Amino acid sequence: MKLSARDIEHLAQVGLEAAFAAANFIALQSDQRHTTTLKTGVESLATQVVTAIDIKSQEIILNLLEDSISTYDLGLISEELEDDQSRFTKDHFWCIDPLDGTLPFTEQRHGYAVSIALVNRTGESLIGIVVDPYHKKDYIAIKGRGCKVDGKSFQIDPVINNKLVCHFDRSFVQSASYQSTLTQLEKIKEQLYLSELQTVTGSGAVMNALSLLDNRFGCYVKLSKSKIGGGCIWDFAATSLIFEELGLYVSDSFGKPLKLNKKDSVYMNKEGVLFSSNSALFKELINLAKFKE
């Protein structure tokens, strides 16, 4: 089904309403202890851990998106649902992470968010929505129409400093490639005449990316690897569009456009992911692709 500009605008508001509803629910649970269970088939704890809050958040979102799915003949993929493959038969699909950053959420600290995107069959995001319950902040991007933060048009005004600030997933610190990656980043720091390399870990993929908006020289690096993991399409579908609409830089770790509707896997381990707030830094980061986890 072809979507008009008015359809896209309407779906953006529907998606934002769903994200707000889920985020408000999550915020009410943030100071409580939660029982976790572990998924199988992936390595890192951050990818394995799931709670009843993830499931309830997903339920809230799907209830609010249900009418749009039938009205606009949309497909669906969501982290806590089995992939029904509708994303390959419908022209567009909702791509949902009902609680990205479950691990920091259970540890009662920031780094988690609700992420909803509308993606077309070719793997291009048309709508990207993120709500951060901890900081009570929302982001919405519509392809070709820019990005709004907290309902207002947003332009990057990063903190001017002389640091190279690199965000990593917590599991990467334990990987065989971590030290060699740091060595390469130190070289990049010198090439860009920066004074300090600062590494940050602990957030989910969504907030790892959006945290770069506060840094002039910021990056979020996920190198390619053979083992299943590396985040999933729902981790990047919304934030990648937000970055694009802000004129920032996102690709796989080899500098190619992200594939957000792959037929072989929902995981991004073979490609890796790069986000950057600076063009010169982004070009240098692509050279890191030869260093795999």
N, C-alpha and C positions, 0 to 999 in steps of 0.2 A: 504493500500500500504506500503510495507516494504521500509524503507529509508536506503540507504547506508551511510557510513561515509562521502563520497564525497557529497551526497545529503544534509546531515546535515550541512556540511561546507558551501555549497552554500546558503542554507536557512538562515544560520546565517548572511551571508553578505547581503542578501536581507532584512532581518529584521532590520539589523543595518542601512542600507540605508533609510528605511522607518522611523525609529526612529529619525535619524538625520534630515530628511526633516521636520517632524512634530515639532521637537524641535527648528529648525531654524525659523519656522513660529511663534511658541509660543514666542520665544525671541523677535521678532519684535513687538509683541503686549503687552509686559510686562509693559511698562510705560504708558499704556492707561487705562482709566476707562472702565469697562465692565458691561453690564446689566446682572443680574443673574436671573435665574428661579429656582424653587424648585421642586424636584421630590417628589412623595408621597410614603408612605409605609415604610419609615425608619425614625429614630428618629433624629440623629445628623445633625447639619447644614452642617458639612463637607461632609457628604454623600449625602445630598439633593441638594446642590448647583451645578448648571451647567450653562455654558455660550456658546455663539456661537463659542468660541475658542475651547472648547471641541469637538464640532461637526465638525468643520473644520479640526482640527487635526486628528480626526478619518477618515475623508474623504481622507486626504492626505495619511495616512497609508494604507487604504484599496485599494486605487488606485495603490499603489506600490506593494502590496501583491497579487493583483488580479491574475496575471499570475501564481504565485506559488501555489495558491489555486487550480486552475484547473490542472496544470501540475502534482502536487503531490497528488491530491485528498484529500485536507485538509479540515477539519471543521473549524469553526470560532466562537469565542465569543468575544464581545467587549462591554465595559461598556455602551456605548450610543446606542447600538443596541438591539432589542428584541432577546432573546436567541432562535435560530432556532433548538436547540437540535442536531445539526450536530456533536457536540463533542461526542455524544454517538454512532454514527454510523460510523464515520471515524476513521482510526487508529491513526491519529494525528490531532491537531487543533491549530490554532493561538489563543492566549489568550492575549487580548490587553486592556491596560488602556491608552487612548490617552492623558489624562492630569490628572495624579494623583496629588492631592493637589490643586484642583481648588480654594479652599478658600484662602490659602496663595498667590496664583497667583493673585486673585482679590484684595488682600491687598498689592500687589506690594512688596512682600518680598520672600525670598528663602523658599524652602520646597516643590517644585513641580517638576514633572518629567514625561517623557514618558516611558512607560513600555510595552515591547513586549516579549512574551514567546512562544515557541513551546512545546506543552504538548502532551503526548500520551494518549490513551484512558483509561489507568489504572490510570491516574492522576500523571504521573511523568514528570517533566520538562526536556527537552532535550537541549533547548536553552533558555538563559535568557539575555535580553538586557534592559539596562536602559540608557537614556540620560538625564542629568540634564542641562536644558537650562540656569539656573541662573549662575552656576559655570562653564559652558561649559566643562562638564566632562562626559565621557561615560564609561560604564561597559558592558562587554560581557562575558558570561560563556557558554561553551559547555560541556555537561555531559562527564566526564572522561578526559577532556582536559584542565582543569584549567580555570582561569579567567584572562582577560586582562582589564586594565584600561587605557583609552586614547591610545589604540593600543599596549600597552606594557604588558608583563607578570607581574602579580601583586602578591606580597606576603604581608601578614599583617605585618606591623611595627607600631603598635599602640603607641600612646603617653604613656609613662610610668608615671603613676600618681597613687595616692592612693585614688581615688574617685570611688564611685559606681554611674555611670551615667545612669539614667533610662529615656527612651523616652516613652511618653504616647500620645494617641490621645487627642485632646483638650476636647472632650466630657467626657472623663473618669474622669477628675477633678471634674465634677459635679455629678458623680455617687455616689450611696450609699456605694460602696465598696472602694472608693478612700482612705479614712483615714485608714481603716483597712489594706489596701495594703501597705500604707506607713509605718505603724507600723511593718509589716512583713519584709519590705525591710530594715528598720532600724536594725532589728535583723540579717538579712543576712549580712549587712554591718559590724556588730560587729563580726560575725562568721568568716568573711573573713579578719578581721583586717584592715578594710579600714577606712579612716579618715573622710569621708564626703559622704552624699547622696545628689546627685544633680538630680533634675527632669527637663525634657525638654519637652515642648509641642509646638504645632503649625504647624508642618509639616504634609504632607500626609504620608500614610503608607510606600510608597517606600523609601522616604528620611529618615523617622524615622529609618528604618532598616539600610540603607547604612551609616547613620551617626555613627553607632556603630563601623565602621572600624577604627575610630580614637581614640577609647577608649579601654584600656586594660580590664577594667571591665565595659562593657556596655551592656544594655539590652533594648529591646522593648517588652512591655507587653500588651497583649490584653486578658483579662480574658473571660471565657465563660459566656454567659448570655442567658436568655430565649427569649428576644425580638429580632426581626430581626435587623441585623446590624453586627458589628464585622468585617467589611471589607469583600471583596469578593475575589474569586479566582484570579481575575486579579490583585489584590493588592499585591499578594504574589508569583505568579508563577515565575516571573523573579528573584526577590531578594532571594527566597529560594534556587534556584540553585546557584546563586552567592555565597551565604554563604556556601553551601555544597562544592563547588569547591575550596573555600578558607580554608576548614577544620574547619569552624566555626559551630555554633549550631543553629538549627531551628527545631521546632516541633509545634504541637498544645499545648495548655496550660497544657495538661495531660502527655506530653512527647511522644506522638505518632506521627508518620509521618503525615505531612499535606496531606489532601485529596483534590486534585486539580481538581477533576472531579466528584463531588458528584451528585447523581441523585435527591436528595431531595431539594437542594437549592444551589445557588451560594454563599450564605452568610456563614460566618465562626463563627457566634455567638454561636452555640452550642459547638464548639470545643475550640475557642480562639486560640491565636497564641503567640509563644515565639521566639524571636531572641536573641542570646547572643554571645558575643565575647570571653567568658571565660567558660571553662568546669566546674569548681567548682561552678561558679555563676549559670550556666544553671541548674545544679542538684538541687540547692537550689530553683530556680524559679519554678520548677515543683510542689513544695509543695504549691505554691500560688493558685493552681487550685481550692481549696476548697473555696476560696474567690471570689464569683461571683459578677459581676456588678449588 
